[in-house]
Amino acid sequence: MTKLDCNVKSCIHNSDNCCCKQAIVVDGCHAKDCCDTCCGSFDENRDGTFTNLFKTPEKRLQIDCEAVNCIYNEQHRCQAEHVGISGNGASQAGQTECSTFKMR
């Protein structure tokens, strides 16, 4: 499992820079740079008051990865030890990115 740091505080799944999901998806099948990727699991917290009462923040989780050009992608799973998802203030998935992405 990968350690995840997420600064996308506008996401409904974010709590203390962790994710309340057990797994996320990074999109970017044609990515050549970080900005070509995004967190496909992003859901905007529109009014900013929602808190996830059912899940606890996960420091380590599974990352399914569609960014097949990334050196950490092995059979659509991220093998990086640490992943950063950035895009604070995002209102849609395309405004987020995997800052750990590295082109093969």
C-alpha positions as CSV (number, residue, x, y, z in Angstrom):
1,M,0.0,0.0,0.0
2,T,1.2,3.5,-0.9
3,K,1.5,6.4,1.6
4,L,-0.8,9.2,0.2
5,D,-0.5,12.9,1.0
6,C,-3.4,14.9,-0.6
7,N,-3.7,18.6,-0.4
8,V,-7.0,18.8,-2.3
9,K,-9.0,20.1,0.7
10,S,-12.0,20.8,-1.6
11,C,-12.5,17.1,-2.0
12,I,-15.2,15.4,0.0
13,H,-12.9,12.5,0.8
14,N,-10.0,14.6,2.2
15,S,-9.4,14.8,5.9
16,D,-6.1,16.1,7.4
17,N,-4.3,15.6,4.0
18,C,-5.4,12.0,4.0
19,C,-8.1,10.2,2.0
20,C,-11.2,8.6,3.5
21,K,-11.4,6.1,0.7
22,Q,-9.6,2.7,0.8
23,A,-8.5,3.1,-2.8
24,I,-8.3,5.9,-5.4
25,V,-7.8,6.0,-9.2
26,V,-5.3,8.2,-10.9
27,D,-6.3,9.0,-14.5
28,G,-4.0,10.0,-17.3
29,C,-3.7,7.3,-19.9
30,H,-1.7,9.6,-22.3
31,A,0.1,11.5,-19.5
32,K,3.6,12.9,-20.2
33,D,3.8,15.2,-17.2
34,C,2.1,15.6,-13.8
35,C,-0.4,18.1,-15.2
36,D,-1.7,15.4,-17.6
37,T,-2.9,13.3,-14.6
38,C,-5.8,13.7,-12.2
39,C,-7.4,12.0,-9.2
40,G,-10.4,10.2,-10.8
41,S,-11.8,9.7,-7.3
42,F,-12.2,13.4,-6.7
43,D,-15.6,14.6,-5.5
44,E,-16.1,18.3,-4.7
45,N,-17.2,19.2,-1.3
46,R,-19.4,22.0,-2.6
47,D,-20.4,23.8,0.6
48,G,-17.3,22.8,2.5
49,T,-19.2,21.5,5.5
50,F,-19.5,17.8,4.7
51,T,-17.4,15.4,6.9
52,N,-17.2,11.7,6.2
53,L,-18.8,10.1,9.2
54,F,-18.4,6.5,8.0
55,K,-14.7,6.3,7.0
56,T,-11.5,7.3,8.7
57,P,-8.6,8.9,7.0
58,E,-6.3,6.4,5.4
59,K,-2.5,7.1,5.5
60,R,-1.8,4.1,3.2
61,L,-4.1,3.0,0.4
62,Q,-4.3,1.2,-2.9
63,I,-3.9,3.4,-6.0
64,D,-5.2,2.1,-9.2
65,C,-3.4,4.0,-12.0
66,E,-4.3,4.6,-15.6
67,A,-1.1,6.7,-16.1
68,V,0.6,3.9,-17.9
69,N,3.6,6.1,-18.9
70,C,4.6,6.5,-15.3
71,I,7.6,4.7,-14.0
72,Y,5.6,3.7,-10.9
73,N,2.8,2.0,-12.8
74,E,2.9,-1.8,-12.8
75,Q,-0.1,-3.4,-14.3
76,H,-2.3,-0.4,-13.5
77,R,-1.3,-0.2,-9.9
78,C,0.9,2.4,-8.4
79,Q,4.1,1.0,-6.8
80,A,5.5,4.3,-5.5
81,E,6.3,4.3,-1.8
82,H,4.8,7.8,-1.4
83,V,2.3,9.7,-3.6
84,G,1.2,13.3,-3.5
85,I,-2.1,14.5,-5.0
86,S,-2.2,18.2,-5.5
87,G,-4.9,20.7,-6.6
88,N,-6.1,22.6,-3.6
89,G,-9.2,24.6,-4.5
90,A,-10.1,22.2,-7.3
91,S,-13.8,22.1,-8.3
92,Q,-13.4,19.2,-10.7
93,A,-11.1,16.2,-11.1
94,G,-9.1,17.8,-14.0
95,Q,-7.9,20.5,-11.6
96,T,-6.0,17.9,-9.5
97,E,-2.9,16.0,-10.4
98,C,-0.5,13.3,-9.2
99,S,2.6,15.2,-8.3
100,T,4.6,12.0,-8.1
101,F,4.1,11.1,-11.8
102,K,7.4,10.5,-13.6
103,M,7.6,9.7,-17.3
104,R,9.2,6.3,-18.3
